[in-house]
Amino acid sequence: MSAVIHLQALGLTEYEARAYTALLALGRAVPARVARQAGIPRPKIYETLERLEGRGLAAKVGQNPLEYAPLSAREYLARSRRSFDDRLAALDRDLSRLAPDPAPEAVYHLNGEAAIRSLAEDLILNARRVVYMAGDAGLADKLERLTPRGVELFRSDLKGLPDIAAPGQLAFLLARDNEAALIGHFIEEGRPGESHGVHTHNPVVIHLIEGYIQLAAKKNA
């Protein structure tokens, strides 16, 4: 069950995740029934339910017979989200002390199609104001769907413009918030070689990419 897997990723044990989803399905039940529903050995169900109670995910609702009921899944998710956000904020502070932001002139090389696509998705998901992209239609379609609401998007293909990739390669350009840019060269199917690209925060390169995409949009309008 996918819910069990996701609950484990949030820190529950497999038995805890199974018992909690079983309680959600049952509403309230005696431990033996929870054990049957969840596929948990009966000797383990009492300690499992007690741990769920300690986590604020279940509560005793009767003593004779002893019954348990699940507490709000929505409240648990909200609590988990707050905890995760707090940890991310603390990690961000700690990492900022360890390493400064990349130098604007730095250029980072990317090797392989997976690395290019992964970075492109990261850039899009972190966009706040504006995105420029041009090139591979399949990747552009996917990135357009991932673009956060409210972010202005300028998109074009590269037809009618001078090639910026070698023969047998397909260029892809992406710039975000005037802060970061990606140039990717994908290898055409059946051609030798490995996809490669660069990532930079250089404002000159970013401005060139934005201008190139604007020019492409005008030519293809």
C-alpha positions as CSV (number, residue, x, y, z in Angstrom):
1,M,0.0,0.0,0.0
2,S,1.5,3.3,-1.0
3,A,0.2,5.1,2.1
4,V,2.2,2.7,4.3
5,I,5.4,3.4,2.3
6,H,4.9,7.2,2.5
7,L,4.3,7.0,6.3
8,Q,7.5,5.0,6.7
9,A,9.3,7.8,4.8
10,L,8.0,10.2,7.4
11,G,9.5,8.1,10.2
12,L,6.9,5.5,11.2
13,T,7.9,1.9,11.4
14,E,6.2,-0.5,9.0
15,Y,4.0,-1.9,11.8
16,E,3.0,1.6,12.9
17,A,2.2,2.6,9.4
18,R,0.1,-0.5,8.9
19,A,-1.7,-0.1,12.1
20,Y,-2.5,3.6,11.5
21,T,-3.9,3.0,8.0
22,A,-5.9,0.1,9.4
23,L,-7.4,2.4,12.1
24,L,-8.2,5.0,9.5
25,A,-10.1,2.3,7.6
26,L,-11.9,0.9,10.7
27,G,-12.6,4.1,12.5
28,R,-12.3,2.5,15.9
29,A,-11.5,-1.1,16.8
30,V,-10.2,-3.5,19.4
31,P,-6.5,-4.3,19.1
32,A,-7.2,-7.8,17.8
33,R,-9.2,-6.4,14.9
34,V,-6.6,-3.8,14.1
35,A,-4.0,-6.6,14.0
36,R,-6.1,-8.7,11.5
37,Q,-6.8,-5.6,9.3
38,A,-3.1,-4.6,9.3
39,G,-1.5,-8.0,9.1
40,I,0.4,-7.5,12.3
41,P,1.1,-10.4,14.7
42,R,-1.2,-10.1,17.7
43,P,1.7,-10.1,20.2
44,K,3.0,-6.9,18.5
45,I,-0.2,-5.0,18.2
46,Y,-0.4,-3.6,21.7
47,E,3.1,-2.0,21.7
48,T,2.5,-0.8,18.2
49,L,-0.7,1.0,19.2
50,E,0.9,2.4,22.3
51,R,3.7,3.9,20.1
52,L,1.0,5.4,17.8
53,E,-0.6,6.9,20.8
54,G,2.7,8.4,21.9
55,R,3.1,9.9,18.4
56,G,-0.3,11.5,18.6
57,L,-1.8,9.3,15.9
58,A,-4.2,7.2,18.0
59,A,-6.1,7.4,21.2
60,K,-7.8,4.9,23.5
61,V,-11.6,5.4,23.3
62,G,-12.8,2.6,25.5
63,Q,-11.5,0.3,28.3
64,N,-14.0,-2.5,28.4
65,P,-13.3,-3.6,25.7
66,L,-10.1,-1.7,25.0
67,E,-10.5,0.2,21.7
68,Y,-8.4,2.6,19.7
69,A,-9.3,5.3,17.2
70,P,-7.1,7.2,14.8
71,L,-6.5,10.9,15.3
72,S,-6.7,13.2,12.3
73,A,-4.5,12.3,9.4
74,R,-4.8,16.0,8.2
75,E,-3.4,17.2,11.5
76,Y,-0.6,14.7,11.4
77,L,0.4,15.8,7.8
78,A,0.3,19.5,8.9
79,R,2.5,18.7,11.9
80,S,4.9,16.7,9.7
81,R,5.1,19.5,7.2
82,R,5.9,22.1,9.9
83,S,8.6,19.8,11.3
84,F,10.1,19.2,7.8
85,D,10.1,22.9,7.0
86,D,11.8,23.7,10.3
87,R,14.5,21.1,9.5
88,L,15.0,22.5,6.0
89,A,15.3,26.1,7.4
90,A,17.9,24.9,10.0
91,L,19.8,23.0,7.3
92,D,19.8,26.1,5.1
93,R,21.3,28.2,7.9
94,D,24.0,25.6,8.6
95,L,24.9,25.1,5.0
96,S,25.1,28.8,4.4
97,R,27.7,29.1,7.1
98,L,29.7,26.3,5.6
99,A,29.7,27.3,1.9
100,P,29.1,30.8,0.3
101,D,26.9,31.2,-2.7
102,P,28.5,30.2,-6.0
103,A,30.7,32.9,-7.6
104,P,28.8,34.7,-10.4
105,E,31.5,33.9,-12.9
106,A,31.6,30.2,-12.1
107,V,30.5,27.7,-14.8
108,Y,29.6,24.2,-13.8
109,H,29.8,21.3,-16.3
110,L,26.9,18.8,-16.6
111,N,27.5,15.3,-18.1
112,G,24.6,13.1,-19.2
113,E,21.0,13.7,-20.1
114,A,19.7,12.8,-16.6
115,A,21.9,15.5,-15.0
116,I,20.7,18.2,-17.4
117,R,17.0,17.3,-17.0
118,S,17.3,17.1,-13.2
119,L,18.9,20.5,-13.0
120,A,16.3,22.0,-15.4
121,E,13.5,20.8,-13.1
122,D,15.2,22.2,-10.0
123,L,15.6,25.6,-11.7
124,I,11.9,25.6,-12.7
125,L,10.6,24.5,-9.4
126,N,12.5,27.3,-7.6
127,A,11.5,30.0,-10.0
128,R,9.8,33.0,-8.4
129,R,9.4,35.7,-11.1
130,V,10.3,34.7,-14.7
131,V,11.5,31.8,-16.8
132,Y,12.9,31.8,-20.3
133,M,13.3,28.5,-22.1
134,A,13.8,27.2,-25.7
135,G,14.6,24.0,-27.4
136,D,13.5,20.3,-27.0
137,A,9.7,20.4,-27.1
138,G,9.2,17.3,-24.9
139,L,11.4,18.7,-22.1
140,A,9.9,22.2,-22.5
141,D,6.3,20.8,-22.2
142,K,7.2,19.0,-18.9
143,L,8.9,22.1,-17.5
144,E,6.0,24.3,-18.4
145,R,3.7,22.0,-16.4
146,L,6.1,22.3,-13.4
147,T,6.3,26.1,-13.6
148,P,5.0,27.5,-10.3
149,R,1.8,29.6,-10.5
150,G,2.4,33.3,-11.0
151,V,5.8,32.9,-12.7
152,E,6.0,34.6,-16.1
153,L,7.1,32.1,-18.8
154,F,8.7,33.0,-22.1
155,R,9.1,29.9,-24.4
156,S,10.2,29.4,-27.9
157,D,11.8,26.9,-30.3
158,L,15.1,27.7,-32.0
159,K,14.1,27.5,-35.6
160,G,15.5,30.0,-38.0
161,L,18.4,31.0,-35.7
162,P,22.1,30.1,-35.9
163,D,22.9,26.7,-34.5
164,I,24.4,26.8,-31.0
165,A,25.0,23.0,-30.9
166,A,27.3,20.8,-33.0
167,P,25.8,18.6,-35.8
168,G,23.9,15.7,-34.3
169,Q,23.1,17.6,-31.1
170,L,20.0,19.5,-30.0
171,A,20.3,22.6,-27.8
172,F,18.2,23.5,-24.8
173,L,18.3,26.9,-23.1
174,L,16.8,27.9,-19.7
175,A,17.2,31.0,-17.6
176,R,15.5,31.7,-14.3
177,D,14.8,34.9,-12.4
178,N,17.8,36.6,-14.0
179,E,19.8,34.6,-11.5
180,A,20.7,31.2,-13.0
181,A,20.9,29.6,-16.5
182,L,21.4,26.2,-18.1
183,I,22.6,25.4,-21.6
184,G,22.2,21.7,-22.6
185,H,23.2,19.9,-25.7
186,F,21.3,16.6,-26.1
187,I,22.6,13.9,-28.5
188,E,20.2,13.0,-31.4
189,E,19.0,9.5,-31.4
190,G,21.4,7.1,-33.1
191,R,24.3,9.6,-32.8
192,P,27.5,8.8,-30.8
193,G,28.5,10.8,-27.7
194,E,27.0,11.9,-24.4
195,S,24.7,14.8,-23.7
196,H,26.4,17.6,-21.9
197,G,25.8,21.1,-20.7
198,V,26.8,24.0,-18.4
199,H,25.1,25.7,-15.5
200,T,26.0,29.2,-14.4
201,H,25.0,32.3,-12.4
202,N,27.0,34.6,-14.6
203,P,24.7,37.6,-15.3
204,V,26.3,38.2,-18.8
205,V,25.5,34.6,-19.9
206,I,22.0,34.8,-18.4
207,H,21.3,38.0,-20.2
208,L,22.6,36.5,-23.5
209,I,20.3,33.5,-23.1
210,E,17.3,35.7,-22.3
211,G,18.0,37.8,-25.4
212,Y,18.5,34.8,-27.6
213,I,15.2,33.3,-26.6
214,Q,13.4,36.7,-27.1
215,L,14.9,36.9,-30.6
216,A,13.8,33.3,-31.3
217,A,10.2,34.1,-30.1
218,K,10.1,37.2,-32.4
219,K,11.3,35.2,-35.5
220,N,8.9,32.4,-34.9
221,A,5.9,34.5,-34.0
